[in-house]
Amino acid sequence: MKLDEFAFVNQQLAGMLKSGLPLEGALRQLATSLDHGDLKTELTALEADLAKGTPLADALGRRKLPELYQRMMVVGTKSGDLPGVLIMLADYYGRMDTLWTRLKGLMVYPAIVLGCLCVLSVGLGLGLSALTFGPQGIWEGLTYEYGNTQPAKFIIWFPTVCLGVLALFFAAMFCNPALRRWAMWNLPPFREASFARLAGAFQIMLRHGCPLPDAIALAEKLEAGSALAPELAGWQRALGEGRGRPGDFIAADSRFPPLFRVLLMEAGDDLARGFARAAETYQARATARAEMLLHAALPVAVLILGGLILTQLFGPFTALIRLMDSLGGG
């Protein structure tokens, strides 16, 4: 489901609950106002389950909604402040949508450029091969003197192979969940965005009364399969051993950056405030790095890829110059 739509729906739901509508009635009105889609289907099914008397936790467990959202809906209901929780969730998902939309743009632009260059490179390779090595090719005049066409063929097709490998890497990263998780935690600014998302989730849970062990357990579940899952499990063990707060047991060689630890330590006992500052800081860092890549790194990458295309023309033009030299010398 689209995060921007999800954020807007939760803002609307919070407003309806504040006005006195029961949750079932608010969900029914929202589902009616939505176009066809996954979110409409899930909200309709959730409203139907609640109308049958199904407990909220059980009804949410049957739905394909974010794990954090399900847990915080239950927490908000128990605390009597479901509208406040929904507003914070709407803000969280709205910020994540804005950030990830910007980051997706970093992947889309290079993918478009790379795809166009791959098509151009294949076309050039076929055309240059025919021009160079065909029956009337410019290499024909050099055959008796040099005899070996392999170096020129290598020069023509090597850039195409390089571009093809890059294109396969991009395709694999889009299609393979393991590669996507690796990119999210290893490539800036995706790494900063991931820290912002995790810190924001902790902030919401702690600010609305979720115990720290439960918050860590949910975060570990949300990050299952990522490089941070073992570290979050270590947090849980450290808490069980009474070793202090997260800021105290983030190791020097941790995947968490030193700044993340400092922000938590400065917050003292108010961990929700520390995680809120971490979320704001890393969201700002992710946005800044995204802007830097869009305005600096991407143009450089385009120049490099363009250089590969120029390299592809090197072999045939070299052969042509040598042929002209040999004819002039003859």
N, C-alpha and C positions, 0 to 999 in steps of 0.2 A: 504494500500500500504506500501511497505517496505521503511523505512526512509532513509536507505543508498542509495537505488536506486533513491529515490526522491531527495536527496542531490546531487548525481552525475548528474542527469538530469538538475538540476538548474545551476550547474557549466557549463555544456555544453551549456545551453541556454544563459547564460550570455556571454560566449565567442563568440557565433554566433552573438548576438546582437552587441557586440563591433566591430565585423568585418564588420558590415554594413548590415547584413541580416534583413529584416523586421520580426516582431514577428510571423506573420502567416507562413512565409517560414521556420523560425527556428523551430517552433512547428511541421511543416510537416516533416522536416528532422529527428527531434528527435523521433517522433512517428513511422516513418519508421524503425529506428534503434532499437527500443525496441522489446522485445519478447512479446507474448500475455500476457495480464494482465490488471488489473484495471487501472494502470497508462497510459498505451498505449491507452486504451479506452477513458479515460478522456481527454488526450491531443489531440487525433484525433477529438473528438467532439468539444473541445474548438477551434481548428484551423478551423473547418468547420463553426462554428458560426461566428468567426471573418471574415472569407472569405465572408460571406453573408452581412457583414456590421453591425453586432450586436455590440453595445458598449461593451468595455472590461468588465465593471462592471456587465452588464447584462449577458454576456457570462460566466463569472466566477461564478455568482450566480446559474447557472444551473448545475454546475459541483460538484462532490463529492471530493472537494479539501479542505485542512485545512482552517478554517476561517481566521486565521492569514495570511496565504499565499494569499488568495483572496484579503484581505484588502491591504496588502503591494504591491501587483502587481498594484493595482489602484493608490496607493500613488506614487510608483516609476514611473509610466507612467506620472502622472501629474507633478512630479518634474523634469522629463527629465533624471533621473538617474536609469532607470530600471535595467541595468546591475549591478550597484552597489548594489541595493536592492537584486537582485537575488543571488549575491555572499554572502551577509550577511545571507540570508535565507538558502543557501546551507550549510554554516558554522554552522548555528543554528541547522538545522535538522541533520547534520552529527554528531555534538557533542551529541545531544539527542539520536541518534541511538547507539553511542558507550556506553553511560551511561546506557540506558535502556536495552541494550543487556547484559551488565554485571549484572544488577539487576535481569533480568529474570533468569539468571543462578542461582541466590540465591534461586529462587522458584523451578527451575527444579530439582536441585540436591536433596533437601529434599523430593520433590514429588516422585522421583525415589526410594530413600531409604525407604520412608514411604510405597509406594506401595509394594515393595518387602517384607518388614517386615509384612505388613498386610497379604499377601499370606502365608508367613511362619507361622505367628501366627495362622491363620485359620487351616493350615495343622497340626500344633502341637496340637491345641485344639482338633481336631477330633481324631488324633492318640492317644493322652494322655487320652482322654475320653474313647476310646475303651480299651486301656491298663489298665486303672484304674477301670472302672466301668462295663466292659464287663462281659460275663458269666464266664470267667477265670481271671477276673481282680484282681490286687493286693489288691484292697480294700475289696475283698470278705472275706479275712481272718480276717478283722477287723469289719465286719458288726455286729456281735453279741455283740462285746464289746462296740462299739461306735455308731452304728446304723444310724447316720446322715451323708449323703454324701454331703450335701449342701456346707459346708465350702470349701471342696476340689474342687467342681465344680466352685465355685466363684473364687478361686485362679487360676484355669485353664483358665477361660474365661474372667476374668476382664481385663488382658492386651489386649486381642483382641478387647474388647469393647472400651478401651481407644484409641487404634490405629485407630479403625473405626471412632471414633468421630473426631480425627485429620484429617483423610483422607476426611471426609465429609466437614470439615471446609476449607481445601485446595480447594476442588472441588467447593464449594460455592463461594470462593473468586475469582476463575478463571471465573466462569459463571455469577456471579451477579455483574452488574455495580456499584450498590450502595456500596457493600462490597469492590470492587476494589478502588472506590474513597476514602472510609474510610481508607483503607490500605495505599494509596498513601500519605495521609496527617497525618497519625498517626504512621506509622511504619518506624523507621530509617532503612536503608538510603533512603527509598522511599520518606520520607518527604523532605529531603535535595534535592533530585533530582527534586521534584515538585517545590520547591522554585527556583532552578536553571532554570527550564523551564520557570516559570512565569517571572523571572527577565530578562531572555534572550529575551522573547517576548516584554517586555517593552523597552528594549534597542533598538531593531530593529525599533520599531514604533517611538520612540522619536528621534532617530538619523536621521531618514529620514523625519522629519518635521510633523509627526502626532501630532496634539494638545493633550495635556495631558488629557483633559476630554474625547476625543475620544479614546485614548489609554486605559484609565480606563474602559470605557464602553465596549470595545472589550474584555479586560481581564476578566471583569465580565461575559460576555457571554461565554467565553472559559471555565471559572470555574463554570458554572451553575451546581448546585447540590452539590458542594463541600463546605467545611466549610469556605472557603475564600470568597465565593460569597457575603455574607452579609457585610463583611469588605470592600470589594471593592466598594460596594454600598455606604458604609459610607464615603469612600474616595471621591466619587462623590458629596455627599451632603456637605462634608466639603469644597471642592473646590468651590461649589456654594455659600457657606456662606463666602468665602474669608478667610478661616482659614489657609492658607499657603500651604506648599508642603507636599507630602506624609510622609516625615520623621518627620514632625511636628505633624501630627495627628494620628500616629500609637500609640494606647493606650498601657499602661503598661501591660494590660491583653490580648493584641492582640494575634492572632494566629501567627502573624509574630514574629520571634525571635528578641531579642534585637540587635543582631549583624546586622541583616538586616536593622533595623532602623538606626543604627550608620553609616553604609556604605552609606545610602542615605543622612544622615545629613552632612557627611564629603564632599560629592560631591557639596554641595551648590546649586547653580542655574543650574549646569550641571547635570541634573537628568539622562541623558543617560549614563554618565560616572559612576554614582552611581549604576545604575541597572547593568551595565556591570561588575563592581567589585563584585556585589552581585551574579551575574550568575557564575562568575569564582570561587568565594569563595565556594558557595554551591555545585557546581559541584565537586570541589576538596574534599569537606567534604563527599559527597555521595560516591565518588570513594574510599576514605580511609575507610569509614565504611563498604562498600561492601567487601573490601579486608580483613578487620578485621573479618567479619562474615564468610567469606570463609575459613579463616585459623584458626579461634579460636572457634567461636560459633557453626558452623556446626559439627565439630568433637565431641564437647560436647553433642550436640543434638543426634548424632548417638549413643554415649555411653549410654545416658539416654534411648533411644528407645531399645537398646540392653538389658539394665537392665530390661525392661518390659518383654522381651522374657525370660530372665533367671527366672524372677518371675513366669512365666507360668509353669516352670518346678518344682517349689518349692513344690506344692501340691503332685504330684505323688511320688516324691522322699521322701518326709516326710512320706507318707503312706507306702512306701516300707521299710523305716528304722524302722518304728513302727511295721510293720509286722514281720521283721526279729528279732526285740527285743522280740516280743511276742512269736515267735517260739523258740528263744533261752531260754527264761524264762520257756517255757513249758517243 
